């Protein structure tokens, strides 16, 4: 509790000028230096807090403004302990994080941290939050799809218990390294947040087209050697094969994970290529982010560049402001907008 002495300061300062000669109790007659910020009030003498000294008057205001969460740190620290089966656990004992550990090092709210963990299919293993190794999770998903096909199970109504039982009977954990709880985790984390109303049975899930397609597409793109690229048509064919007819591949699920480049072929026709280019590996500073983007492509269409910038702002309005500040826009005859660098080289 604070003693409310601040409102008295102005009046005491005025009294100080007129009463200086008369106020001998303050030390003037004894040769002591007077302090105009010292409040000598009988009411305060009776306060349990004793006499108070005003050091300064602060009239500034501090405003709290929302800012983008710094979730990229989550990916950095959890990447050091990715789970790929019990056989490799001895390598990660020094890089494990509990929920409290994550709260202490990540600049974000609890909800933002949990949403990130769910979006990246993290799992709580022995009290520590872990990411699955991408290749290991891909192997589990492939087993789930193959088993679902064999049992005639649709992606919209996956019976987790039947899938786990069939996988264990076909390839025991001792041989595959895949346990039933790992299968159940993958099914649950790749499912829709809210199951359809007609799905009332426990352990039944509706797999999410967005989540599954995104994971399979990113896995396929990132599996190529660094700097290499796919012919776009070939990539789409292979991507659809991985989805095993349960879902249809669509580039909208890979926004912020790729760029498309056009080259002229031998017959002078345009050939499109797709290359892995994740925004998670781009700088967090806005100026450096735009520099990196325009080094890769000097010209970007609006729908192309926006996914690579959304993690820097809170909403679409601020994204428009960011683009106006760091990029030059040119309207196209068809109504679209092309962005290029403001820096003239």
DRENDO-1510 file (C-alpha; in Angstrom, 1 decimal, always signed):
<recs>
REC; n; res; u; v; w
REC; 1; UNK; +0.0; +0.0; +0.0 .
REC; 2; UNK; +1.3; +3.5; -0.8 .
REC; 3; UNK; +0.7; +6.6; +1.3 .
REC; 4; UNK; -1.3; +9.1; -0.9 .
REC; 5; UNK; +1.1; +12.1; -0.5 .
REC; 6; UNK; +1.6; +13.0; -4.1 .
REC; 7; UNK; -1.5; +15.4; -4.2 .
REC; 8; UNK; +0.1; +17.4; -1.4 .
REC; 9; UNK; +3.2; +18.2; -3.3 .
REC; 10; UNK; +2.0; +21.3; -5.2 .
REC; 11; UNK; +0.4; +23.0; -2.2 .
REC; 12; UNK; +3.5; +22.3; -0.1 .
REC; 13; UNK; +5.8; +23.8; -2.7 .
REC; 14; UNK; +3.7; +27.0; -2.7 .
REC; 15; UNK; +3.7; +27.1; +1.1 .
REC; 16; UNK; +7.4; +26.6; +1.1 .
REC; 17; UNK; +8.1; +30.0; -0.5 .
REC; 18; UNK; +6.0; +32.0; +1.9 .
REC; 19; UNK; +6.7; +30.1; +5.1 .
REC; 20; UNK; +10.5; +29.6; +4.7 .
REC; 21; UNK; +11.4; +32.3; +7.2 .
REC; 22; UNK; +8.8; +31.2; +9.7 .
REC; 23; UNK; +9.4; +27.5; +9.5 .
REC; 24; UNK; +12.2; +27.1; +12.0 .
REC; 25; UNK; +11.3; +23.5; +12.8 .
REC; 26; UNK; +12.4; +22.5; +9.3 .
REC; 27; UNK; +15.9; +23.4; +10.2 .
REC; 28; UNK; +16.3; +26.8; +8.6 .
REC; 29; UNK; +17.3; +28.5; +11.8 .
REC; 30; UNK; +19.8; +25.9; +12.7 .
REC; 31; UNK; +21.6; +26.2; +9.3 .
REC; 32; UNK; +20.4; +22.9; +7.9 .
REC; 33; UNK; +19.6; +22.7; +4.2 .
REC; 34; UNK; +15.9; +22.8; +3.5 .
REC; 35; UNK; +14.4; +20.3; +1.2 .
REC; 36; UNK; +11.3; +21.6; -0.7 .
REC; 37; UNK; +10.3; +18.0; -1.5 .
REC; 38; UNK; +10.0; +17.1; +2.2 .
REC; 39; UNK; +6.5; +17.0; +3.5 .
REC; 40; UNK; +6.0; +18.0; +7.1 .
REC; 41; UNK; +2.4; +17.2; +7.7 .
REC; 42; UNK; +1.0; +16.3; +11.2 .
REC; 43; UNK; -1.4; +13.8; +9.6 .
REC; 44; UNK; +1.5; +11.9; +8.2 .
REC; 45; UNK; +3.3; +11.9; +11.5 .
REC; 46; UNK; +0.5; +9.6; +12.8 .
REC; 47; UNK; +0.9; +7.3; +9.8 .
REC; 48; UNK; +2.4; +3.9; +10.4 .
REC; 49; UNK; +4.6; +4.6; +7.4 .
REC; 50; UNK; +6.2; +7.7; +9.0 .
REC; 51; UNK; +7.4; +10.7; +7.2 .
REC; 52; UNK; +7.8; +10.4; +3.4 .
REC; 53; UNK; +10.1; +12.1; +1.0 .
REC; 54; UNK; +8.9; +12.9; -2.6 .
REC; 55; UNK; +11.8; +12.2; -4.9 .
REC; 56; UNK; +10.1; +13.1; -8.2 .
REC; 57; UNK; +6.8; +13.6; -9.9 .
REC; 58; UNK; +6.2; +11.3; -12.9 .
REC; 59; UNK; +3.7; +12.5; -15.4 .
REC; 60; UNK; +4.5; +10.1; -18.3 .
REC; 61; UNK; +2.2; +7.2; -19.3 .
REC; 62; UNK; +3.3; +3.7; -20.3 .
REC; 63; UNK; +0.9; +2.0; -22.7 .
REC; 64; UNK; +0.8; -1.8; -23.2 .
REC; 65; UNK; +0.4; -2.7; -26.9 .
REC; 66; UNK; +0.0; -6.1; -28.4 .
REC; 67; UNK; +2.9; -7.6; -30.2 .
REC; 68; UNK; +3.6; -10.7; -32.3 .
REC; 69; UNK; +4.5; -13.8; -30.1 .
REC; 70; UNK; +8.1; -15.0; -30.5 .
REC; 71; UNK; +7.2; -18.6; -31.2 .
REC; 72; UNK; +10.2; -19.3; -33.5 .
REC; 73; UNK; +12.2; -20.1; -30.4 .
REC; 74; UNK; +10.0; -23.1; -29.7 .
REC; 75; UNK; +11.0; -24.7; -33.0 .
REC; 76; UNK; +14.7; -24.0; -32.2 .
REC; 77; UNK; +14.8; -25.6; -28.8 .
REC; 78; UNK; +12.4; -28.5; -29.5 .
REC; 79; UNK; +14.3; -29.4; -32.6 .
REC; 80; UNK; +17.2; -30.5; -30.4 .
REC; 81; UNK; +15.2; -33.4; -28.9 .
REC; 82; UNK; +13.0; -34.7; -31.6 .
REC; 83; UNK; +11.5; -38.1; -30.8 .
REC; 84; UNK; +12.1; -41.0; -33.2 .
REC; 85; UNK; +11.7; -44.0; -31.0 .
REC; 86; UNK; +13.0; -45.2; -27.7 .
REC; 87; UNK; +16.3; -46.5; -29.2 .
REC; 88; UNK; +17.6; -42.9; -29.5 .
REC; 89; UNK; +16.4; -41.5; -26.2 .
REC; 90; UNK; +19.8; -41.4; -24.5 .
REC; 91; UNK; +21.0; -38.6; -26.9 .
REC; 92; UNK; +18.5; -36.0; -25.6 .
REC; 93; UNK; +18.5; -36.0; -21.8 .
REC; 94; UNK; +20.1; -32.6; -21.7 .
REC; 95; UNK; +17.6; -30.9; -24.1 .
REC; 96; UNK; +14.2; -31.8; -22.6 .
REC; 97; UNK; +11.6; -29.2; -21.7 .
REC; 98; UNK; +8.6; -29.3; -19.3 .
REC; 99; UNK; +5.7; -26.9; -19.7 .
REC; 100; UNK; +7.1; -24.7; -17.0 .
REC; 101; UNK; +10.5; -24.6; -18.9 .
REC; 102; UNK; +8.7; -23.5; -22.1 .
REC; 103; UNK; +6.8; -20.8; -20.3 .
REC; 104; UNK; +10.0; -19.3; -18.9 .
REC; 105; UNK; +11.9; -19.0; -22.2 .
REC; 106; UNK; +9.1; -18.3; -24.8 .
REC; 107; UNK; +7.8; -14.8; -25.2 .
REC; 108; UNK; +4.1; -15.7; -25.8 .
REC; 109; UNK; +0.9; -16.4; -23.9 .
REC; 110; UNK; +0.1; -19.9; -22.7 .
REC; 111; UNK; -2.6; -20.2; -25.3 .
REC; 112; UNK; -0.2; -19.2; -28.1 .
REC; 113; UNK; +2.4; -21.7; -26.9 .
REC; 114; UNK; -0.2; -24.5; -26.7 .
REC; 115; UNK; -1.6; -23.6; -30.1 .
REC; 116; UNK; +1.9; -23.8; -31.6 .
REC; 117; UNK; +2.5; -27.2; -30.0 .
REC; 118; UNK; -0.8; -28.6; -31.4 .
REC; 119; UNK; -0.1; -27.2; -34.9 .
REC; 120; UNK; +3.3; -28.9; -34.9 .
REC; 121; UNK; +1.9; -32.2; -33.5 .
REC; 122; UNK; +4.0; -32.0; -30.4 .
REC; 123; UNK; +3.5; -34.7; -27.7 .
REC; 124; UNK; +4.0; -34.8; -24.0 .
REC; 125; UNK; +6.3; -37.7; -23.3 .
REC; 126; UNK; +7.3; -38.5; -19.7 .
REC; 127; UNK; +6.5; -34.9; -18.7 .
REC; 128; UNK; +8.5; -33.3; -21.5 .
REC; 129; UNK; +7.2; -31.7; -24.7 .
REC; 130; UNK; +8.6; -33.3; -27.8 .
REC; 131; UNK; +8.4; -33.0; -31.5 .
REC; 132; UNK; +8.4; -36.2; -33.6 .
REC; 133; UNK; +11.1; -36.5; -36.1 .
REC; 134; UNK; +9.5; -35.7; -39.4 .
REC; 135; UNK; +10.6; -39.0; -41.1 .
REC; 136; UNK; +9.4; -41.0; -38.1 .
REC; 137; UNK; +6.0; -39.4; -38.1 .
REC; 138; UNK; +5.8; -39.9; -41.9 .
REC; 139; UNK; +6.4; -43.6; -41.4 .
REC; 140; UNK; +3.6; -43.7; -38.8 .
REC; 141; UNK; +1.2; -41.9; -41.0 .
REC; 142; UNK; +2.0; -44.2; -43.9 .
REC; 143; UNK; +1.2; -47.2; -41.7 .
REC; 144; UNK; -2.1; -45.6; -40.7 .
REC; 145; UNK; -3.1; -44.9; -44.3 .
REC; 146; UNK; -2.1; -48.4; -45.4 .
REC; 147; UNK; -4.0; -50.1; -42.6 .
REC; 148; UNK; -7.0; -47.9; -43.1 .
REC; 149; UNK; -7.1; -48.9; -46.8 .
REC; 150; UNK; -6.8; -52.6; -45.9 .
REC; 151; UNK; -9.7; -52.3; -43.3 .
REC; 152; UNK; -11.8; -50.2; -45.6 .
REC; 153; UNK; -11.8; -47.3; -43.1 .
REC; 154; UNK; -12.5; -43.8; -44.5 .
REC; 155; UNK; -10.4; -40.8; -43.4 .
REC; 156; UNK; -13.6; -39.1; -42.1 .
REC; 157; UNK; -14.2; -41.8; -39.5 .
REC; 158; UNK; -11.0; -43.4; -38.4 .
REC; 159; UNK; -11.3; -46.0; -35.7 .
REC; 160; UNK; -8.1; -45.5; -33.7 .
REC; 161; UNK; -8.4; -48.7; -31.7 .
REC; 162; UNK; -8.8; -50.9; -34.8 .
REC; 163; UNK; -5.9; -49.2; -36.6 .
REC; 164; UNK; -3.6; -49.7; -33.6 .
REC; 165; UNK; -4.6; -53.4; -33.1 .
REC; 166; UNK; -4.0; -54.2; -36.8 .
REC; 167; UNK; -0.6; -52.4; -36.9 .
REC; 168; UNK; +0.5; -54.2; -33.8 .
REC; 169; UNK; -0.6; -57.6; -35.2 .
REC; 170; UNK; +1.0; -57.0; -38.6 .
REC; 171; UNK; +4.3; -55.5; -37.3 .
REC; 172; UNK; +4.9; -55.6; -33.5 .
REC; 173; UNK; +6.5; -52.7; -31.8 .
REC; 174; UNK; +9.7; -54.7; -31.1 .
REC; 175; UNK; +10.3; -54.8; -34.9 .
REC; 176; UNK; +8.9; -51.5; -36.1 .
REC; 177; UNK; +9.6; -49.3; -33.1 .
REC; 178; UNK; +6.0; -47.9; -33.5 .
REC; 179; UNK; +3.9; -48.3; -30.3 .
REC; 180; UNK; +0.1; -48.0; -30.1 .
REC; 181; UNK; +0.3; -44.7; -28.2 .
REC; 182; UNK; +2.4; -43.2; -31.0 .
REC; 183; UNK; -0.3; -44.2; -33.6 .
REC; 184; UNK; -3.1; -42.8; -31.4 .
REC; 185; UNK; -1.2; -39.5; -31.0 .
REC; 186; UNK; -0.7; -39.1; -34.8 .
REC; 187; UNK; -4.4; -39.9; -35.5 .
REC; 188; UNK; -5.5; -37.4; -32.8 .
REC; 189; UNK; -3.1; -34.6; -33.8 .
REC; 190; UNK; -3.9; -34.9; -37.5 .
REC; 191; UNK; -7.7; -34.8; -36.9 .
REC; 192; UNK; -10.1; -32.0; -37.0 .
REC; 193; UNK; -10.4; -30.1; -33.7 .
REC; 194; UNK; -14.2; -30.8; -33.6 .
REC; 195; UNK; -15.4; -34.1; -35.0 .
REC; 196; UNK; -18.7; -34.2; -37.0 .
REC; 197; UNK; -21.8; -34.4; -34.9 .
REC; 198; UNK; -22.7; -37.9; -36.1 .
REC; 199; UNK; -19.5; -39.3; -34.8 .
REC; 200; UNK; -20.5; -40.3; -31.3 .
REC; 201; UNK; -18.2; -43.3; -30.8 .
REC; 202; UNK; -15.2; -42.9; -28.7 .
REC; 203; UNK; -11.8; -43.2; -30.3 .
REC; 204; UNK; -13.2; -42.2; -33.8 .
REC; 205; UNK; -11.5; -39.3; -35.5 .
REC; 206; UNK; -12.0; -37.3; -38.7 .
REC; 207; UNK; -8.6; -36.7; -40.3 .
REC; 208; UNK; -8.0; -33.1; -41.3 .
REC; 209; UNK; -7.3; -32.6; -45.0 .
REC; 210; UNK; -5.3; -29.4; -44.3 .
REC; 211; UNK; -3.1; -31.0; -41.6 .
REC; 212; UNK; -2.4; -34.2; -43.4 .
REC; 213; UNK; -1.8; -32.5; -46.8 .
REC; 214; UNK; +0.4; -29.9; -45.3 .
REC; 215; UNK; +2.6; -32.4; -43.5 .
REC; 216; UNK; +2.9; -34.7; -46.5 .
REC; 217; UNK; +3.7; -31.8; -48.9 .
REC; 218; UNK; +6.3; -30.3; -46.6 .
REC; 219; UNK; +7.9; -33.7; -46.0 .
REC; 220; UNK; +8.1; -34.2; -49.8 .
REC; 221; UNK; +9.6; -30.8; -50.4 .
REC; 222; UNK; +12.1; -30.9; -47.6 .
REC; 223; UNK; +13.3; -34.3; -48.5 .
REC; 224; UNK; +15.1; -33.0; -51.6 .
REC; 225; UNK; +18.7; -32.0; -51.4 .
REC; 226; UNK; +19.3; -28.4; -50.4 .
REC; 227; UNK; +18.9; -26.0; -53.4 .
REC; 228; UNK; +17.2; -28.7; -55.6 .
REC; 229; UNK; +13.7; -28.3; -56.9 .
REC; 230; UNK; +10.8; -30.3; -58.4 .
REC; 231; UNK; +9.1; -29.9; -61.6 .
REC; 232; UNK; +5.7; -28.7; -60.4 .
REC; 233; UNK; +3.7; -31.2; -62.3 .
REC; 234; UNK; +5.8; -34.1; -61.0 .
REC; 235; UNK; +5.6; -32.8; -57.5 .
REC; 236; UNK; +1.8; -32.7; -57.5 .
REC; 237; UNK; +1.6; -36.2; -58.8 .
REC; 238; UNK; +3.9; -37.5; -56.1 .
REC; 239; UNK; +2.1; -35.5; -53.4 .
REC; 240; UNK; -1.2; -37.0; -54.4 .
REC; 241; UNK; +0.3; -40.5; -54.3 .
REC; 242; UNK; +1.4; -39.9; -50.7 .
REC; 243; UNK; -2.2; -38.9; -49.8 .
REC; 244; UNK; -3.4; -42.3; -51.2 .
REC; 245; UNK; -6.7; -40.8; -52.6 .
REC; 246; UNK; -7.9; -39.9; -49.1 .
REC; 247; UNK; -7.3; -36.2; -49.9 .
REC; 248; UNK; -6.5; -34.0; -52.9 .
REC; 249; UNK; -3.2; -32.1; -53.0 .
REC; 250; UNK; -3.6; -28.3; -53.2 .
REC; 251; UNK; -0.8; -25.7; -53.0 .
REC; 252; UNK; -2.8; -23.6; -50.7 .
REC; 253; UNK; -1.8; -26.0; -47.9 .
REC; 254; UNK; +1.9; -25.1; -48.4 .
REC; 255; UNK; +1.6; -21.3; -48.2 .
REC; 256; UNK; +4.8; -19.9; -46.7 .
REC; 257; UNK; +6.7; -23.1; -47.4 .
REC; 258; UNK; +7.6; -22.9; -51.1 .
REC; 259; UNK; +8.3; -20.7; -54.1 .
REC; 260; UNK; +7.5; -21.4; -57.7 .
REC; 261; UNK; +10.1; -20.5; -60.4 .
REC; 262; UNK; +9.5; -20.4; -64.1 .
REC; 263; UNK; +12.2; -21.3; -66.7 .
REC; 264; UNK; +12.1; -21.6; -70.4 .
REC; 265; UNK; +12.5; -25.1; -71.8 .
REC; 266; UNK; +14.2; -26.2; -74.9 .
REC; 267; UNK; +11.0; -25.6; -76.9 .
REC; 268; UNK; +10.7; -22.1; -75.4 .
REC; 269; UNK; +7.7; -23.0; -73.3 .
REC; 270; UNK; +7.5; -22.0; -69.7 .
REC; 271; UNK; +8.4; -24.8; -67.2 .
REC; 272; UNK; +7.3; -24.3; -63.6 .
REC; 273; UNK; +9.5; -25.6; -60.7 .
REC; 274; UNK; +8.7; -25.7; -57.0 .
REC; 275; UNK; +11.4; -25.3; -54.3 .
REC; 276; UNK; +11.3; -25.7; -50.5 .
REC; 277; UNK; +11.5; -22.2; -49.0 .
REC; 278; UNK; +10.1; -22.2; -45.5 .
REC; 279; UNK; +9.4; -18.8; -43.7 .
REC; 280; UNK; +10.7; -20.4; -40.5 .
REC; 281; UNK; +14.2; -20.1; -41.8 .
REC; 282; UNK; +13.9; -16.4; -42.7 .
REC; 283; UNK; +15.1; -13.5; -40.5 .
REC; 284; UNK; +12.7; -12.1; -37.9 .
REC; 285; UNK; +13.7; -8.5; -38.5 .
REC; 286; UNK; +11.3; -6.9; -41.1 .
REC; 287; UNK; +14.1; -5.2; -43.1 .
REC; 288; UNK; +16.2; -8.4; -43.2 .
REC; 289; UNK; +13.1; -10.4; -44.1 .
REC; 290; UNK; +12.2; -8.3; -47.1 .
REC; 291; UNK; +15.9; -8.3; -48.2 .
REC; 292; UNK; +16.0; -12.1; -48.1 .
REC; 293; UNK; +12.7; -12.3; -50.1 .
REC; 294; UNK; +13.7; -9.9; -52.8 .
REC; 295; UNK; +17.1; -11.6; -53.2 .
REC; 296; UNK; +15.3; -14.9; -54.0 .
REC; 297; UNK; +12.7; -13.2; -56.3 .
REC; 298; UNK; +12.9; -9.6; -57.4 .
REC; 299; UNK; +9.1; -9.5; -58.0 .
REC; 300; UNK; +6.3; -11.0; -56.0 .
REC; 301; UNK; +2.6; -11.2; -56.5 .
REC; 302; UNK; +0.5; -10.2; -53.5 .
REC; 303; UNK; -0.8; -13.7; -52.7 .
REC; 304; UNK; +2.7; -15.1; -53.0 .
REC; 305; UNK; +4.5; -12.8; -50.6 .
REC; 306; UNK; +1.9; -12.3; -47.9 .
REC; 307; UNK; +2.3; -15.8; -46.3 .
REC; 308; UNK; +6.0; -15.1; -45.7 .
REC; 309; UNK; +5.2; -12.0; -43.7 .
REC; 310; UNK; +2.1; -12.9; -41.5 .
REC; 311; UNK; +4.2; -14.1; -38.5 .
REC; 312; UNK; +5.7; -10.5; -38.2 .
REC; 313; UNK; +2.3; -8.8; -37.6 .
REC; 314; UNK; -0.9; -9.3; -35.7 .
REC; 315; UNK; -3.5; -8.8; -38.4 .
REC; 316; UNK; -4.0; -8.1; -42.2 .
REC; 317; UNK; -4.2; -4.4; -41.7 .
REC; 318; UNK; -0.7; -4.2; -40.1 .
REC; 319; UNK; +0.5; -6.5; -42.9 .
REC; 320; UNK; -0.7; -3.9; -45.5 .
REC; 321; UNK; +1.2; -1.2; -43.6 .
REC; 322; UNK; +4.3; -3.4; -43.5 .
REC; 323; UNK; +4.2; -3.9; -47.3 .
REC; 324; UNK; +3.7; -0.2; -47.9 .
REC; 325; UNK; +6.8; +0.6; -45.7 .
REC; 326; UNK; +9.2; -1.9; -47.1 .
REC; 327; UNK; +8.1; -2.7; -50.7 .
REC; 328; UNK; +7.1; -0.8; -53.8 .
REC; 329; UNK; +3.8; -1.9; -55.3 .
REC; 330; UNK; +2.8; -1.8; -59.0 .
REC; 331; UNK; -0.7; -2.4; -60.1 .
REC; 332; UNK; -1.2; -4.8; -62.9 .
REC; 333; UNK; -3.7; -4.3; -65.8 .
REC; 334; UNK; -5.7; -7.2; -64.5 .
REC; 335; UNK; -6.1; -5.7; -61.1 .
REC; 336; UNK; -3.3; -7.6; -59.3 .
REC; 337; UNK; -0.4; -6.1; -57.4 .
REC; 338; UNK; +3.3; -6.8; -57.9 .
REC; 339; UNK; +5.7; -6.0; -55.1 .
REC; 340; UNK; +9.4; -5.3; -55.6 .
REC; 341; UNK; +12.2; -3.8; -53.5 .
REC; 342; UNK; +12.4; -0.2; -52.5 .
REC; 343; UNK; +16.2; -0.5; -52.5 .
REC; 344; UNK; +17.8; +0.5; -55.8 .
REC; 345; UNK; +20.9; -1.6; -56.6 .
</recs>
